Amino acid sequence: MNISSSQDTIVRKDILRTRHTFGIVFGVVVGLAFVVATWGGDALILRRIHAYQPWLKLIVGALICAPTGGLAGCLAARLDKPIFSVLLWLVAAAGFAWLSTSNTFQIFPAMVVKMNPDLASFINYSAYQNLAYRTSLAFIWTGIFGILVGVLQLPLSEGAFFSTAVGSKLIPLGVAILIMGVCGVIVDSLNNDPLRSPVVSLYRTIDFAVETQGQEIDPKLARTMRRYAVREIEDWLERPYYLVVGSFDREFGQVHVFANFGDSWADCIVVYNQTSFCQPISY
């Protein structure tokens, strides 16, 4: 009798351990899905358009969101109550929302200045005062999807846990990826796109200027591509370069994008995602 009881205790402990482990995996997947959807596409675009340190926000996001999600998933599995699961994922969602704005407007500029002190005189995001507003909007969205994750974690995990089919065990992870993927895309458009789009605009102008250098160009096409905006830095355009957002106004209507061409710098003003002009600056 004692042997049987001891065996039952061991089995129960194994089941609980496996359940908790699955909770951690589920939470980490949720966190990473949010990271990839929020900063993965952003990083790929920024890399293609010669933006400075395109992977930095993605790395920071993964280092924070993966353990945050893992902790929420583990605690939800341990407490094993739907109400606690929802509350835990709301707390995690608040962390994701905070990071979604801070990563773009505070952490990234601070880190790039530490990595490259030469940028200290160019980067100034301190004038932007709408962080609380944007964080609140981000929390509304991440909160909605966080509630969905909290509601679904336990029933989805329960079904996967007792199933012997590999596919059934992957379904909860697939659902988590889908939910947080949609959430991340929304948050990306809210916080990353306002600073990404001006850089994309400038890159397109520079790329067009390089491709058509020395050629006769239709004036209408030249105006559409803002070819005139880079006349002052014409001689630099074929050099390797990188772009970095330096400052912007309250509504992101006017954004200063600084272009580094080796030892030369240009201050490019992008107005409502249209390259206006670039001028050399002394450094």
N, C-alpha and C positions, 0 to 999 in steps of 0.2 A: 504494500500500500504506500509506504513511504517512497519506494523507488518510483512507482507510477506517478506520485505527486511531484517528485523531483523532476521527472522527465517532462511532465506537463508544464512545470515552471520554466524549464529550459526552452521548451518549444515556444511558450508565450514570449519569453525574452527575445528569442530569435525573430519572431514575427514583429514585435515592436521595434527591434533594431532595424529590420528591413523596411518597415513602414516609415521610420524616421529618416532613414537613408534616402528613401524615395522622395520624401518631403524636401530634403536638401537639394536633391537633383532637380526636382520640379521647380523649386525656388530659384536656383541658379539659372535654369533655362529661361524662366520668366525674365530675370534680370538681364541676361545676355540678349534675349530677343528684343527687349526694349532698347538696349544699347545699340545693337546692329541696325535696328530700324531708325533710331534717332540720329546716330552719328556715322553709321556705316556708309550709307549712300552719300552723305555729306563729305566724308573723307575721300571716297573715290572720285567725286566731282572735283574737289579741291586739289587732289593730286594731279588730275588731268589738266587743270588750268593754272598750274604753277603756283598755287597758294603756299604760303609758308607753313611748315609743320602740319600737313593735312591730317595726320593720324593722331595728333595729340589729344583731341577731345574724345576720340574713340577709346584710346587707351585709358584715359582718366575715368571715363564712364564705365568701362569694364571693371576696373579696379574697385569701384565703389558699388556699382549696381549688382554685380554677381554675388558678393558676400551679403549684401543687404537682402537680396531675394532669397538666397540660401537660408539665412537666419529666419526670415518670415515663413518660408516653407517648412522648415524644421519645427518651429514653434507651433505652427498650425497643425502639423501632424501629431505632435506630442500632446497638445491640449485636446485635439480631436472633437472640437465643438464648432459648428458653423459660424456662430456669432463671433468667436475668437478669431477664426480664420479670416472673416471679413474685416474685423478691426485691425488685425495684424497687416493685412494687405493694404488697408487704407494708410497705415503708418508708413509702409514701404513706398506706397504711391506718393506720399508727401515728400519723401526723400528723393524719389525720382524727379518730381516736379521741381524741387529746389535745385537739383543738379542740372536739370535741363536749361535753366536760365543762368545759373552761376558758372557752369562750365563754359558757356559762350561769352558771357559779358564780364566775368571776374577771374575765373581760374585760368582760362586760356591766355588772356593778355598778360596776366602776372607771370605765368610760367615762361612765355616766349621772351619776355624782357629779361628774366633771370638767365635763360639759355643764351640770349643774344643781347647783351647790354646796349649794343648800337641802336636797338629799336626803341630804347627808352624815350628818346626825344620825339618819336613819331607816334607812338601808341598812347592814346588818351581816351579811355572809355568812361572816365569818371563823370562826364557831363550827363550821362544817361541816368535818368531818375525813375524810370518806369519798371524797375525790376520787380517790385512788389506786385504790381498789376499783372505783369507777364507771368510771374510765378503763380499767382492766383488762377489765371486762365489755365496754366499748365496743370495745376492741381485739380481743377474741375475735370479736365480730360483724363488725367492719370487716375483720379479718384473713381471715375465711372468704370474704367477698365480694371482698376484694382479691385473694386467690388465684385466684378464678374469673376476675376481670378479667385477671390476669396470664397465666393459661393460655389465655384466648380471644383476647387482643389480636392476636397475630401471625397465627394461622390465619384469623381473621375479616378482618383487614386485608388479608391476602394475597389472599383471594378478592375482596374489594371493589376492591382496587387494580387487578387485571387485568380487571375486568368493565367493560363499556361501558354497562351499564344503571344509571341513577341510583338505582333502588330497591336494587340490590345494594350500592351504595356507602353507602347509609343503614342497611343492616341492622346492621353493627357498632355504629353509634351507638345504634340502637334497643335492641340487646341490652345495651349499657353502661348506658343509661338505666334499663332494667328492673332490672338487677342492683343498681345503686346506689340506685335508688328504693326497693326492698325494704329494703336495708340502712339507708337514711336513716330510714324509717318506724320501724324497730326502735330505732334510736338515739334518735329523737325521744321515743318512749315511755319510754326509759330515763332521759334527762337533762332533757328539757323539760317533759314532762307533770307531774312532781311539783310544779313551781312554777306551771304554767299552770292546773291544775285548781282550786286554791283561788281564783284570780282569777276563773275562770269561775263558780264558786259564788257569790262575792260579787256579781258583775255580775248574775247571775240574781235574786238577792234584791233588789238595788237596782232593777232593771228592773221586777220584779213590784210593788214598793212604789210606784213612780212610776205605773204603769198603774192601780193600784187605789186610789190616794190619794183619800180622801173617800168610798169605797164601802163597802157592807156586804160583808164577806168571810166565807165559810165558815171557821169556826175551824180545822177540820182542814186545809184547804188553806193557811191562813195559817201553821200550824205546819210543814207540809211545805215551804213556800217560805221558812221562817225569817223571816217578816215582822217578828216581834218584835225581831230582831237589829238593826234600823236605827231603832228608835224614838228613840234619843238624837240622831240626826242628821236627823230627819224634815224639818226646815225647809230642809235643804240639797239635798235629793235632785234637785230639778229644775234645779239649776245645772249648767253644764258641769263635767266632772270627769275625772280620770284615776286609774288604780290602779297601784300598784307594790309588789312583794313586798319587805318590809323585812328580815325574819329568819324563821328556822324552826328546828325542833329536828332532832335527828339522823335521825329516821325520817320527817320531813315530816308528823308527826301533828298538830302545831300550827304554823300559819303565820300570821305577822303581815302583813296586807296593808294598806298605807296608802292612804287615799283623799284626794285633794286636790280641794276644791271652791272654787277661787279662792284666797281668803285663809284658808280654813278647812281644817283637817286632822282626819282621823279615823283611829284605830287600830282595825282590824277583825281579830278573831281567827277564823280558820277552822280547825276541828278535823276532821281526816280528811275534808276536802273538804265540810264542812258549815259554813256561816256561823254562828258562835256569837253574837257581839255586836260592835257598833261603838260606840266612845266618842270624843267630841271630845277633842282634845289641844291644849295650848297650844304655840305655836311662836314 
